[in-house]
Amino acid sequence: MNSFVKSLAVIASLTLAAASFAQTAPTAPTAATAKTAATTAASTAAAPAATSASNAANSAASTAKTKAKVAAAGGSADKVWLNTKSNVYHCFGTKSYGTTKVGEYLSEADAKAKGARADHGKACSK
């Protein structure tokens, strides 16, 4: 509260200084001027906090978008995702299924025929 009173005093003195600089007769602060100064001080103090909260929310949303990968269309439980760059195939329901930059869906047998290996050595078929 003490800083609020100091802010109010600074705003009032700045208002008076601006009035005298404009070569108009300075006026004593009225109740309406004090209320306006208080509102301005409160909104000015709240603005950085709101901006910080907004920036934090945007940052979290951006991070969530970056981490959430959307699988390529066309996948199903009977197909694997072959990462054509690394020649590793991923099973349906795993983290990298359909989400690597380059790849294609095909049967596990076709992936093995192309010389691909299972992700972490775990074959999809039982």
C-alpha positions in Angstrom: 0.0 0.0 0.0 2.9 2.3 0.8 4.2 2.0 -2.8 0.7 2.8 -4.1 0.6 6.0 -2.1 4.1 7.0 -3.4 2.9 6.2 -7.0 -0.1 8.4 -6.5 2.0 11.2 -5.2 4.4 10.9 -8.2 1.5 10.9 -10.6 0.0 14.0 -9.0 3.3 15.8 -9.1 3.8 14.9 -12.7 0.4 16.1 -13.5 1.1 19.4 -11.9 4.5 19.7 -13.6 2.9 19.0 -17.0 0.3 21.6 -16.4 2.9 24.3 -15.5 5.1 23.3 -18.5 2.1 23.8 -20.8 2.0 27.4 -19.3 -1.4 26.9 -17.7 -2.1 27.6 -14.2 -1.4 24.5 -12.0 -4.4 23.3 -10.2 -4.6 21.4 -6.9 -5.4 17.8 -7.3 -9.1 17.2 -6.9 -10.8 14.0 -5.8 -11.5 13.2 -9.5 -7.8 13.7 -10.4 -6.8 11.5 -7.5 -9.2 8.8 -8.6 -7.9 9.0 -12.1 -4.3 8.8 -10.9 -5.1 5.8 -8.7 -6.8 4.0 -11.6 -3.9 4.7 -13.9 -1.4 3.6 -11.2 -3.3 0.4 -10.6 -3.7 -0.5 -14.3 0.0 0.3 -14.9 1.0 -2.0 -12.1 -1.3 -4.7 -13.3 -0.3 -4.5 -16.9 3.2 -6.0 -16.5 1.8 -8.9 -14.4 -0.9 -9.6 -17.0 1.6 -9.4 -19.8 3.9 -11.9 -18.0 1.0 -14.2 -17.4 0.0 -13.9 -21.0 3.5 -14.5 -22.3 3.9 -17.6 -20.0 0.6 -19.0 -21.3 1.6 -18.4 -24.9 5.0 -20.0 -24.3 3.4 -23.1 -22.7 0.9 -23.4 -25.6 3.8 -23.0 -28.1 5.7 -25.8 -26.3 2.7 -28.0 -26.3 2.2 -27.5 -30.0 5.8 -28.3 -30.7 5.7 -31.5 -28.6 2.4 -32.7 -30.0 3.1 -34.4 -33.3 0.3 -35.4 -35.6 0.5 -38.8 -37.3 0.4 -38.9 -41.0 -2.9 -39.9 -42.5 -3.3 -43.5 -43.6 -2.0 -45.5 -40.6 -3.8 -48.5 -39.1 -3.1 -51.3 -36.7 -2.0 -53.7 -39.4 0.6 -51.3 -40.8 4.0 -50.1 -39.5 5.5 -46.7 -40.1 8.9 -46.9 -41.9 11.2 -44.0 -41.4 12.8 -44.0 -44.8 15.7 -41.9 -43.6 16.9 -44.2 -40.8 15.3 -47.4 -42.2 13.7 -48.1 -38.8 10.0 -49.1 -38.6 7.7 -48.1 -35.8 4.6 -50.1 -34.5 1.1 -48.8 -34.4 0.5 -46.8 -31.1 4.1 -45.9 -30.4 5.4 -42.4 -30.1 7.1 -42.2 -33.5 4.3 -44.0 -35.5 3.6 -41.7 -38.4 5.4 -38.7 -37.0 8.9 -38.8 -38.4 9.8 -36.2 -41.1 10.0 -38.8 -43.9 8.4 -42.2 -44.1 5.6 -44.4 -45.3 3.0 -46.9 -44.1 3.4 -50.5 -45.1 3.1 -54.0 -43.7 5.7 -55.2 -41.3 6.7 -58.0 -43.8 7.3 -55.4 -46.5 9.4 -53.2 -44.1 11.5 -56.3 -43.3 11.8 -57.1 -47.0 13.2 -53.6 -47.5 15.9 -54.3 -44.9 14.3 -52.2 -42.2 14.8 -53.0 -38.5 12.3 -52.7 -35.7 12.5 -49.7 -33.4 14.5 -50.7 -30.3 14.5 -54.3 -31.6 10.8 -54.8 -30.8 8.9 -56.4 -33.6 5.2 -55.5 -33.9 3.8 -58.9 -34.7 3.6 -61.5 -31.9 
